[in-house]
Amino acid sequence: MMDGPGRIAIVGYGPVGRALTALLRDEGHDVIIGSRDPDRLTSGIVAADVPCMDWRSAVERADVVVLAVPYVAVDDVVADWPTGGAGRIVVDPTNPVALSPDGHIISGLDGNDTVGSRLAKSLRSVIVVRAFTHVMEELLAVRGRRQPGLWAMAIAGDDSRAKATVGDIVKATGFVPVDIGSLAKSAPLDPGGVLFPQMFTVADMKRRLREGS
């Protein structure tokens, strides 16, 4: 595996995509933006030194892809995934948020799959790592810049080297990666999980995971 994450494609330029692009660019990473509608991204939105292109082209040019699209768009992206995008690490911060009849946040998925497990089954040609899921999107850039090294970011995946690479990306955003295990065990960072949607120090996150509530 290469030293460092290599080129990072941010697919989607909503709040999560914008925050991660800014944080990673500020740390000197090679970042490109992939959009489902690149013509809508004007020069005033994207920094001049961050290339913007069709999302499929961005995936094919990247070593790591951050799937920062709304969850309702995930199936369309998976269905149109380029052949040249095989083998990439795909960071999945998407969240199918729903409400229970009594008003509690829950996962909108049917069945027992975690969000990461479902993506891995749907997109078998890549290595999926869950990250950037449980911190509110409006806090990503603010907390990463103002309090670097204080706040924990849970990550989960089935490939240890891919998780190490994503851990380096997390560190570059100012957060501290906490590996919570495999995709099958990643429910704590999904909607309705014990970490969602909250911020923790590393010690508090580990205590919450132990207590399970």
N, C-alpha and C positions, 0 to 999 in steps of 0.2 A: 504494500500500500504506500502511496505517495506520502511525503512529508507535508503535513498540513492538509486542509480540505481541498485545495485546488480551486478551480473556478466554481462559484456558487450561483446557481440560477434561482431567482425568486420568481416563482410562477404565481401571478396575482399581485395587484398593487393596491389592495385595500389597506386598512389600518395595520394589520400584521405585516404585510409585505413592505409597506413604507417604513415601519419602525425597524425591521430587520435590515432592510437595505441601508438605511442611514447608519445604524450601529456598526454593521460589518464594513461598510465603506470607510467609516471613520477610523477603523482599526487596520486599514490597508488591504483588506481582502479584495480579491478579484470577483466582483459582483456584476451580474447581468440580470436584466428584468425581462421576463416572458409574460406577455399579456394575451388574453383571448381576443382583445380588440386594441392592438398597439396604436392605432391611429387616434384613439381617444386620449392617449397620454401625451400631453403637450410638453414642450421644452420647459415650461414653467413648473411642471410637476416633478420631473425627473432631473436629477443633477446632470450637467452636460457631460461629465466623464463616466456616467453609468449607461452602457448601451441598453437600448430597449428594442425588442423584436417580438415577432410571433412566438407564442409559448413553446410550440413544438421545436422551433429552431433553437430556442434557448436551452431546452432539455438536451438536445443533441450536442450542444457545445459545452455542457457543464459536466463536472465531476460529482457534484452534490446538487440536488434539486430540493428546494423548499416549496411544498405544495400549499401556498398561502391563498387558496381560493375559498369561497363560501362552500360549506359542505354540500349544498344542493348541486354544485357543479362538479363534484368529485367523479360521479359515474360517467359524465360526458368526457372528462379529461382521461379517465382510464380507458374508455372505449376508443379514444383517438390517440393513445400513447404511441409515439413514434418508435419504429424498429430500432433506430439509432439511439434510443434512450435506455436500452437494456443494460443491466449491470450497474446502474447508478445507485448511489445512496439517496433515498427519498425521505426527507424530513416531513413528517405529517403533523401539522398543528391544527387540523380541522376538527370541528366539534359539532355533532348533530344534537343541538340543544333542544329539549322538549320539556314540557311541564306535566307533572302528574295531575290527576283530577283534584288533589288537595293542594296543588300549587308548589310542589317541590320540583327542583331541577332534576331531570333524568336524561338518560341517553335516548335519542330518538330511534335507535336501531332496534329491530326485532331480533329475538333470539338471544343467545348468550355470548356472541362475539364481542370482543373489544373493538374499538374503532381501528386500532392499528392492525389487529388480526384480520379484520374484514378487508382492509386495503391490501395487505400482503397476499391474501387469497385471490383478490381481484387483479393484482398487478404482480404476477409471479416472477417477472423478469428483472425486478429491482430488489434492493434491500431496504426495508422500511424501518425507520426509527421514529418513535413518537417523541415530540418535544415542543415547547412553547405553547402548551395547551391550557394550562390552569392559571396562568397569570393574565389578568384582564388586559386586553389589547392596548388600551390607552395608557397602561402603566409600563409597557415593555421598554419604550425608549427613555421614559423619565427615570425609572428606577435603575435601569442599566447604566445610565450616565451619572446620575447623582450619587448613587450608593453602590459602586461596583464592588463585587466580592461579598456582599451582605446577603442577598436573597437567593434562595435555592430554586433550581429548575429541574423538575423530575424528567427523566428520559427513560425510555424503554425500547427494547429491541431484542432480536434473536441472534445478532452477530456482534461479537464483542469488539472487533476492530472497527466496525461501522459506528458502534456506540462511542468508541473513543474519539473518532473523527467528529461526531456530532457534539461530544463533550467539549472539544476544542472550540467549536462554533459557539456553543453556549457561553463559554468563558469569554470569548471575544465580544459578546453582547453585554458583559458585566455581571452575568448571573453565575451561580455555582451549580454545575451539573450534579444531580443525585440519581444514580442508576437504581431504578426500582425493579429491574428484572426483565422478563421476556414480554413479548406482545400479549401473550395469553394472560399475563398477570398485571397488565397495565390499566385495569379498570379504575384504580385510584385517581388517575389523571384524566379520565373521561368525564363528560357531564354526569352528574350524580355521584361521582366518586368522592372519596374523603379529602382529596386535595383540590377539588374544583368548586368554585373558582376563587382561589385564595393564594396569598403569598405567605411564605414561611422562611425563617432562617433554616440553615441545614439541620440544626439540632431539633427545632420545632417540627420540621417536616418528618424527620425520622421518628420522633415521638408520635406524631399523628398516624403514621403508617403502622407503628407497633400497636397503638390503641385501636386503630380501625374505625374511628368515629371523630 
